[in-house]
Amino acid sequence: AERPVSAPPSAASPWALLARLVRPQGRRGELTAEVLTDFPERFHQRRRLYLIPPERVGTRPREVELENFWFLRSRIILKFQGIDSINEAEAIRGYTVAIPAEERAPLEPGSVYADELIGCHVIDLSHDSLDIGEVVDLDRGSSSSTELLVVHRRGRRGPDREVLIPLAKEYLVHMDPEHRRVEMR
């Protein structure tokens, strides 16, 4: 059954993003998905999920029930109740799988959710608190185990560009999503 849910995701989103549906997998409506959560094992505890369309403006998330899932290499295969064919799976390709933010896993003190860093400014304390730029995305697909912050850096003398900064403990000083700051050295 579908139920409308209030707001689409944004930088201050009421949603915790779990996976992005990449393509149909098999003939019974299964989909291959890119994992967006640091807690993929928690799919065992979740049956009610929401599908957020890629064209978020003017659309509402769709409630679905997770029927089954399994891991395949670095991806996850998801099977939703009522999605039973390749065509039905194809219709939700590119959607994001989410849960309400208040339902996400509790964190250890001093930790933050990676998606809370989007919209924060990276401040380099080793260069007189230089504002490197705004975090616009996270790169989880790199070959290293360290996540990379995708930072939009405004060009002072040249064009704007994106830089990748490792979110490594060795560089990190303080994360403060409430004040939109990630302090690093």
Secondary structure as the mmCIF struct_conf table of DSSP 4:
data_model
#
loop_
_struct_conf.conf_type_id
_struct_conf.id
_struct_conf.beg_label_comp_id
_struct_conf.beg_label_asym_id
_struct_conf.beg_label_seq_id
_struct_conf.end_label_comp_id
_struct_conf.end_label_asym_id
_struct_conf.end_label_seq_id
BEND BEND1 SER A 6 SER A 6
HELX_LH_PP_P HELX_LH_PP_P1 ALA A 7 PRO A 9
TURN_TY1_P TURN_TY1_P1 ALA A 11 ALA A 12
BEND BEND2 PRO A 14 PRO A 14
STRN STRN1 TRP A 15 PRO A 24
BEND BEND3 GLY A 26 GLY A 29
STRN STRN2 LEU A 31 VAL A 35
BEND BEND4 ASP A 38 ASP A 38
HELX_RH_3T_P HELX_RH_3T_P1 PRO A 40 GLN A 45
STRN STRN3 ARG A 48 ILE A 52
BEND BEND5 PRO A 54 GLU A 55
TURN_TY1_P TURN_TY1_P2 VAL A 57 GLY A 58
STRN STRN4 ARG A 62 LEU A 72
TURN_TY1_P TURN_TY1_P3 ARG A 73 SER A 74
STRN STRN5 ARG A 75 PHE A 80
TURN_TY1_P TURN_TY1_P4 GLN A 81 GLY A 82
BEND BEND6 SER A 85 SER A 85
HELX_RH_AL_P HELX_RH_AL_P1 ILE A 86 GLU A 90
TURN_TY1_P TURN_TY1_P5 ALA A 91 GLY A 94
STRN STRN6 THR A 96 PRO A 100
HELX_RH_3T_P HELX_RH_3T_P2 ALA A 101 GLU A 103
BEND BEND7 ARG A 104 ARG A 104
HELX_LH_PP_P HELX_LH_PP_P2 ALA A 105 PRO A 106
TURN_TY1_P TURN_TY1_P6 PRO A 109 GLY A 110
HELX_RH_3T_P HELX_RH_3T_P3 ALA A 114 LEU A 117
TURN_TY1_P TURN_TY1_P7 ILE A 118 GLY A 119
HELX_LH_PP_P HELX_LH_PP_P3 CYS A 120 CYS A 120
STRN STRN7 HIS A 121 ASP A 124
HELX_RH_3T_P HELX_RH_3T_P4 LEU A 125 HIS A 127
TURN_TY1_P TURN_TY1_P8 ASP A 128 SER A 129
STRN STRN8 LEU A 130 ASP A 139
BEND BEND8 SER A 142 THR A 146
STRN STRN9 LEU A 148 ARG A 153
BEND BEND9 ARG A 156 GLY A 158
STRN STRN10 ARG A 161 PRO A 166
TURN_TY1_P TURN_TY1_P9 LYS A 169 TYR A 171
STRN STRN11 LEU A 172 ASP A 176
HELX_RH_3T_P HELX_RH_3T_P5 PRO A 177 HIS A 179
TURN_TY1_P TURN_TY1_P10 ARG A 180 ARG A 180
STRN STRN12 ARG A 181 MET A 184
#
